[in-house]
Amino acid sequence: MIADFVARFAKLIATYPDDVRVEVEEGDEVTEIVLYANQSDIGKLIGKEGKMIGAIKTVISGCKAKDGISYRINVEAV
């Protein structure tokens, strides 16, 4: 559910939406969501002063309150 939201949101922002993919790595304490995107889209996904990725993290933290799982999100270039 969270990974689908992140992927759909990133594809709306990205210039190259076909390059966007999301992988989920579940750990004992933290579930890590890795967002892969084209190098030219990384700046758009992070946003000025990290505001765009901060907004995504805010939505994800709301899901933490609901299901009790901690999430971490990383943005990486393909």
matplotlib code that plots the C-alpha trace (Angstrom):
import matplotlib.pyplot as plt

x = [0.0, 2.7, 5.0, 2.1, 1.4, 5.1, 5.4, 2.3, 3.2, 6.7, 5.5, 3.2, 6.2, 8.9, 9.8, 10.6, 7.9, 8.8, 12.2, 10.5, 10.4, 10.0, 11.5, 10.5, 13.1, 11.5, 13.6, 13.0, 12.4, 12.2, 10.8, 12.9, 11.3, 13.9, 12.6, 14.6, 14.3, 16.1, 19.1, 17.4, 14.3, 16.1, 16.1, 12.4, 11.6, 13.6, 12.4, 13.8, 15.3, 13.8, 10.2, 8.8, 10.4, 9.4, 5.8, 6.0, 7.6, 4.7, 2.1, 4.1, 4.4, 0.6, 0.6, 3.0, 0.4, -2.1, -0.2, 2.7, 5.5, 8.3, 9.3, 12.4, 12.5, 15.6, 15.8, 18.4, 19.3, 19.0]
y = [0.0, 2.5, 1.5, 1.9, 5.4, 6.4, 5.0, 6.7, 10.1, 9.9, 9.1, 12.2, 14.4, 12.8, 13.8, 10.2, 8.2, 5.0, 5.0, 5.2, 2.0, 1.3, -1.6, -2.5, -4.0, -5.2, -5.4, -6.2, -2.6, -0.5, -1.1, 0.7, 2.0, 2.7, 4.9, 4.6, 7.3, 8.9, 11.1, 14.2, 13.6, 13.2, 16.9, 17.1, 14.2, 15.7, 19.2, 22.6, 22.2, 18.6, 19.8, 17.3, 14.2, 15.7, 15.8, 12.1, 11.2, 13.0, 10.9, 7.8, 8.7, 8.8, 5.2, 4.3, 5.6, 3.3, 0.0, 0.5, -0.1, 2.4, 3.4, 4.9, 6.3, 6.7, 8.2, 6.8, 7.2, 4.4]
z = [0.0, 1.0, -1.9, -4.4, -3.0, -3.3, -6.8, -8.0, -6.4, -7.9, -11.4, -11.3, -10.5, -12.6, -16.2, -16.9, -15.1, -16.8, -15.0, -11.5, -9.5, -5.8, -3.8, -0.2, 2.1, 5.3, 8.4, 12.1, 13.2, 10.1, 6.6, 4.1, 0.9, -1.9, -4.7, -7.9, -10.5, -13.4, -12.4, -13.8, -11.6, -8.3, -7.6, -8.4, -6.0, -3.2, -3.8, -2.6, 0.9, 1.0, 1.1, -1.4, 0.2, 3.6, 2.5, 1.4, 4.8, 6.6, 4.8, 5.5, 9.2, 9.3, 8.1, 10.9, 13.4, 11.8, 11.5, 13.9, 11.3, 11.0, 7.5, 6.0, 2.4, 0.3, -3.2, -5.5, -9.2, -11.7]

ax = plt.figure().add_subplot(projection="3d")
ax.plot(x, y, z, "-o")
ax.set_aspect("equal")
plt.show()
